[in-house]
Amino acid sequence: MFSLASIATMAACIFLFGIFFCVVENFQHMVREMEKSVAVTVFFNEDLSQEQIDDIGEQIRSRAEVSDVVFVSAEEAWDEYKEIYFEEAPHLAEGFEDDNPLANEAHYEIYLKNVESQDDLVTWLQSVEGIRRINESAQVADVLTNFNLLVGYISIAVILLLLCVSVFLISNTVTIGIAVRREEIAIMKLIGATNGFVKAPFVVEGVIIGIIGASIPLALLYFLYTRLVNFMGDKFNILTGLLQFLPVNEMFRILLPVGLALGVGIGFFGSFFTIRKHLRV
Amino acid sequence: MIDLENVKKSYATGVQALNGITLHIDKGEFVFIVGDSGSGKSTLIKLLLKELDPTSGTIKVNGMNLNKMKPRAIPKYRRKLGVVFQDFRLLKDRNVYENVAFAQRVIITPTKQIRKNVPRTLSLVGLAEKYKAFPKELSGGEQQRVALARALVNQPNILLADEPTGNLDPKNSKEIMRLLETINERGTTVVVVTHNQEIVDAMKKRVIAMHKGVIISDERKAGYIQHAD
């Protein structure tokens, strides 16, 4: 009876943990996707030769925080500009045919591995000879960094809270179990049972509660997550560019072992330390 | 076999339960420990079971010094002791066979061995036929015999009985005593703590009388010794 209550509460805790984990993982996945599109752009002094530009490119590529560097020549920049702004009336752009208005706009687009390192990179870029201007999306970087941190802190707090609740519940179940079986334990000890023999049934019970208490919510989460991803894909496909959910298999590659380890860990340590405290055998 | 040297025991409440007990019991002896409530008999049993530690003095049982015994060694020590209580302390949700087998399981005896040992021990106490019965279906005397079987199944060399006839009528009390005598004749040292004057008188065994935490007499083949206040 008490074991059932423990399983139910443990299941509720791991279910909440799972939901939280899915949200955090998906959010971080989306942030990573967004980070890929956040770039720092550097423009060069007008008198710089192509060799010098290439040299700057090599220096940037050698930086640890840089994931990719793309060189955009003045011609490519103009072509892109035309494509975007003169798509409807290409004849208007023809007047600039021999006089590229973006002649000095050759640049590098620098993509970062991690948006948090943008400040360091910009500081370094400012010290590089030959760079005229640096464009950075500082605001986006700040928001993403701060939000990432916030989500990280909240997740740690919630997970710790849930862990405490689960450990308390297991401990409570074991305490009740000890009270119910006090006479049996006393007889066992008088007959010459070793500490391990007295403790083992309680620890095994704790671990079983952990396994069942983790399996139920994980199965439920698998079902619900699959449904949610399919539902969002079908009904809100307009948002799929923005909301890129982690595929269910990828999500459960982490969530399944983490959830099970959490259940078994709470069950094992919760019961182990409680029986040690109460029995002093 | 059992040696106590100037053993004192006082509780945190300030009660002085034992006040300098010196005692020697040989292998194969049958000894009664008698005395009023509060004389220190039960404290003595608890010290022998290493449920309590003495405040001072030394206790040696089976050649082992209990004062120096590490907690880890206690289970192994207790396996050489059998113990029965006034209230039987049987597991109510298990039948006779399971209650006795429980003692064997605790010391990790192979199942095959348990299947041989339990019926043999139940025959010794005269309960072979009732192995399927639950404690509530048995009389007090029968329950105490199950407790005895449980204490004996692991073949201890010392049997401690704390008021084994306290809850039994005279007929059942005599039967239990006869059983204890049989067990003693098979080589087990038996120490019985009791109030039962009639039984002590009838058995003609060594009697150690206690009063207020001290031994007031220790006589062989004696009757019940009344203390003089």
Interface residues (C-beta under 8 A of the other chain):
Chain A: E183 E184 A186 I187 M188 K189 L190 I191 G192 A193 T194 N195 F197
Chain B: L49 E51 R72 P75 K76 Y77 R78 R79 L81 V83 R89 L91 F102 A103 V106 I107 I108 R150 N154
